[in-house]
Amino acid sequence: MFDKEVIFYCGSGYRSALTFMYAHLMGYENVRNFSDGWEGWSTTYRKDDRCTDSITKGWCQDPSGRPIETGAK
């Protein structure tokens, strides 16, 4: 098994859910799926009726500014 918790993610969360399911079915217990994926991590949504060109009218999408961390030190 994994020594540390493993979190699967992808662009939006639905593809990594399949990987999570397989790991769970194989008996891994310390696995999770980040369902928002990269899209949710890298985007901040805010209500603003002036945003008419977004996918969801009235909501603006801004870069979140959240840090990117890798396993390399």
C-alpha distance (Angstrom), angle and dihedral (degrees) to the residues before:
residue distance angle dihedral
M1 . . .
F2 3.80 . .
D3 3.82 118.8 .
K4 3.81 91.1 -146.8
E5 3.78 134.5 33.1
V6 3.81 112.1 -82.9
I7 3.81 120.2 -148.7
F8 3.79 118.6 -166.1
Y9 3.79 120.4 -152.6
C10 3.79 140.7 162.8
G11 3.78 135.6 172.7
S12 3.79 96.4 -61.6
G13 3.81 106.9 -0.4
Y14 3.79 103.9 -107.4
R15 3.84 98.0 95.4
S16 3.80 93.0 46.6
A17 3.81 89.0 52.4
L18 3.80 88.2 69.1
T19 3.81 91.3 52.5
F20 3.80 89.6 48.2
M21 3.80 90.8 50.7
Y22 3.83 92.8 51.7
A23 3.82 92.0 48.1
H24 3.80 90.3 48.7
L25 3.83 91.8 48.7
M26 3.81 89.6 50.5
G27 3.80 88.9 57.8
Y28 3.79 102.8 -100.8
E29 3.79 109.2 148.5
N30 3.81 104.1 -178.7
V31 3.82 97.0 63.5
R32 3.80 129.9 110.7
N33 3.78 137.6 176.2
F34 3.80 120.8 -131.2
S35 3.80 94.9 -142.7
D36 3.82 96.1 -167.6
G37 3.78 90.7 57.5
W38 3.76 123.9 -170.5
E39 3.79 91.1 -40.4
G40 3.80 92.6 61.9
W41 3.81 94.1 41.2
S42 3.79 95.6 51.0
T43 3.81 99.4 39.9
T44 3.79 133.7 69.7
Y45 3.78 115.4 -161.7
R46 3.78 121.0 -151.6
K47 3.79 131.6 179.4
D48 3.79 111.2 -114.1
D49 3.80 123.6 149.6
R50 3.82 89.9 -154.3
C51 3.83 90.1 70.0
T52 3.77 100.5 92.3
D53 3.82 99.3 149.2
S54 3.82 97.3 60.6
I55 3.78 124.2 101.7
T56 3.80 89.7 -109.0
K57 3.79 108.9 44.8
G58 3.79 112.6 -126.9
W59 3.81 95.3 23.9
C60 3.80 124.3 95.9
Q61 3.78 123.8 -153.0
D62 3.79 116.3 -145.3
P63 3.83 130.3 176.8
S64 3.81 106.8 -95.4
G65 3.79 97.2 -143.0
R66 3.81 89.3 -139.5
P67 3.81 112.5 157.3
I68 3.77 122.7 -104.4
E69 3.78 113.6 -134.9
T70 3.79 128.1 -172.9
G71 3.78 131.5 -168.2
A72 3.82 92.0 -112.1
K73 3.80 115.3 100.5
